[in-house]
Amino acid sequence: MPALDNPRWERFAQAIVEGLANCHRKPYSQGRAYIAAGYTAKDQGKRGGSAEAAASRLLKRVKPILDRIRELQAEATKRLEPKLDLSRERIGRRLDLASRMAEEQKSPNGIALSELGIAKVFHRIDTPQDTQQDFNSAKSMTDIGRKLLQSIGFKEPDDVSIAAAIEANNAFIAQLEAIRQQAQGLTIDQDD
């Protein structure tokens, strides 16, 4: 939003924001901002005076002023907030730099810590792989069906999908058994 067309409104909005951000002893009150914008009022500087009342009315009735104040506050906040880059690339660059520095200083501990940090950021070695499934903990065919589906990336399979996975598993096991029987039959025939 550009500056307000009415210069007094613009100055009023700026004075309000300045008063909010100002850490001096006497920050701008609404009334002081009203006077700073060029308006005149009786009882200037007195708490609850006509400047305070007029400023309050101006804020309530003129929506562009309130919108402009919000915009100026957001701009001020952006200027105050430091830019914090927490991207994996930045962290990786910094860890790589630390590793090279440690190598130059012939510090095996520094090298190991830096390389471990790189591994944690890019390979997540500190957490177990989600893709590994422990079928030993399965207590039922439903658990096996669920784990089979999870092993291929189906995070939360529904009951119908689990039932279909159990059927597919049973068919697969039957095929494996047939292969075994056929192979055993062939080896028995070869012995005769």
C-alpha positions in Angstrom: 0.0 0.0 0.0 1.5 3.3 -1.0 1.5 6.4 1.3 -2.0 7.7 2.0 -3.2 10.6 -0.3 -4.1 12.8 2.7 -0.7 13.9 4.1 -2.1 14.4 7.6 -3.5 10.9 7.7 -0.1 9.5 6.5 1.8 11.5 9.1 -0.7 10.4 11.8 -0.2 6.7 10.8 3.6 7.2 10.9 3.5 8.9 14.2 1.4 6.1 15.7 3.9 3.5 14.5 6.8 5.6 15.6 5.1 5.9 19.0 4.7 2.1 19.2 8.3 1.5 18.2 9.8 4.4 20.1 11.6 3.5 23.3 12.0 7.0 24.6 10.4 8.2 27.8 7.4 9.8 26.2 6.3 7.7 23.2 3.6 9.1 21.0 0.2 8.6 22.4 -2.7 8.8 19.9 -3.2 12.4 21.0 0.4 13.3 20.5 0.4 11.6 17.1 -2.7 13.6 16.2 -1.0 16.9 17.1 2.2 15.8 15.3 0.2 15.2 12.1 -0.8 18.9 12.1 -4.2 18.7 13.7 -5.1 21.2 16.5 -7.1 20.4 19.6 -7.9 21.8 22.9 -6.1 20.4 26.0 -3.1 19.4 23.9 -0.9 16.8 25.7 -3.5 16.2 28.5 -4.5 12.6 29.0 -8.1 12.2 27.9 -8.2 15.6 26.2 -9.8 16.4 22.9 -6.7 15.4 20.9 -7.0 11.9 22.4 -10.7 11.7 21.6 -10.3 13.1 18.0 -7.4 10.6 17.4 -9.6 7.8 18.6 -12.4 8.8 16.3 -10.0 9.1 13.4 -8.7 5.6 13.9 -12.2 4.2 14.2 -13.8 6.0 11.2 -11.0 6.1 8.6 -10.1 2.5 7.7 -7.2 3.4 5.4 -5.4 4.9 8.4 -5.7 1.7 10.3 -4.6 -0.4 7.3 -1.6 1.9 6.7 -0.6 1.6 10.4 -0.7 -2.2 10.1 1.4 -2.1 6.9 4.0 0.3 8.5 4.1 -2.0 11.6 4.8 -5.1 9.4 7.5 -3.2 7.5 9.1 -2.2 10.8 9.0 -5.7 12.1 10.6 -7.0 8.9 13.5 -4.6 9.3 14.0 -5.7 12.9 13.8 -9.4 12.4 17.1 -10.9 11.4 17.1 -13.1 8.4 17.8 -16.6 9.7 18.7 -19.1 7.1 18.1 -22.6 8.4 18.2 -24.3 5.1 19.9 -27.7 4.8 22.2 -26.2 2.1 23.4 -23.4 4.4 23.9 -25.8 7.3 25.7 -28.2 5.0 28.0 -25.5 3.8 28.8 -24.4 7.3 29.5 -28.0 8.4 31.7 -28.6 5.4 33.6 -25.4 6.2 34.1 -26.6 9.8 35.3 -30.0 8.5 37.9 -28.4 6.3 39.0 -26.1 9.1 39.3 -29.1 11.4 41.3 -30.9 8.7 43.7 -28.0 8.3 44.2 -27.9 12.1 44.7 -31.7 12.1 41.9 -32.2 14.6 40.4 -35.6 14.2 37.7 -34.9 16.7 36.7 -31.7 14.8 36.6 -33.6 11.6 34.6 -36.4 13.0 32.1 -34.0 14.6 31.7 -32.0 11.4 31.2 -35.1 9.2 28.8 -36.6 11.7 26.8 -33.3 11.6 26.8 -33.5 7.8 25.5 -37.1 7.9 22.8 -36.2 10.4 21.6 -33.3 8.3 21.6 -35.1 5.0 21.2 -38.7 5.9 19.3 -38.7 9.2 21.5 -41.5 10.7 20.2 -40.6 14.2 16.7 -42.0 13.5 15.8 -45.4 12.3 14.8 -45.8 8.7 11.0 -45.7 8.2 11.3 -48.1 5.4 12.7 -50.9 7.6 9.9 -53.2 8.7 10.3 -55.6 11.6 8.0 -58.6 10.7 9.2 -60.4 13.9 6.9 -58.1 16.0 3.9 -59.1 13.9 1.4 -61.0 16.1 -1.3 -61.7 13.4 -1.9 -61.8 9.7 -3.4 -58.3 10.0 0.0 -57.1 11.4 1.8 -58.8 8.5 -0.5 -57.3 5.9 -0.1 -53.8 7.4 3.7 -54.2 7.5 3.8 -55.4 3.9 1.9 -52.3 2.8 4.0 -50.0 5.0 7.2 -51.5 3.5 6.2 -50.1 0.1 5.3 -46.7 1.4 1.6 -47.1 2.3 1.8 -45.3 5.7 -1.6 -46.0 7.1 -3.4 -48.8 5.2 -7.1 -49.3 5.7 -8.7 -52.7 6.5 -9.7 -53.4 2.9 -6.1 -52.9 1.7 -4.8 -55.0 4.5 -7.1 -57.9 3.6 -6.0 -57.6 0.0 -2.3 -57.6 1.1 -3.0 -60.8 3.2 -4.5 -62.5 0.1 -1.6 -61.5 -2.1 0.8 -62.7 0.6 -1.0 -66.1 0.8 -0.9 -66.4 -3.0 2.8 -65.6 -3.0 3.5 -68.1 -0.2 1.5 -70.8 -2.2 3.6 -70.1 -5.3 6.8 -70.3 -3.3 5.7 -73.6 -1.8 4.8 -74.9 -5.3 8.3 -73.9 -6.5 9.8 -75.8 -3.5 7.8 -78.9 -4.2 8.6 -78.8 -7.8 12.3 -78.4 -7.1 12.2 -81.2 -4.5 10.4 -83.4 -6.9 13.1 -82.7 -9.5 15.9 -83.4 -7.1 14.3 -86.7 -5.9 13.8 -87.8 -9.5 17.5 -87.0 -10.2 18.6 -89.2 -7.3 16.7 -92.2 -8.6 
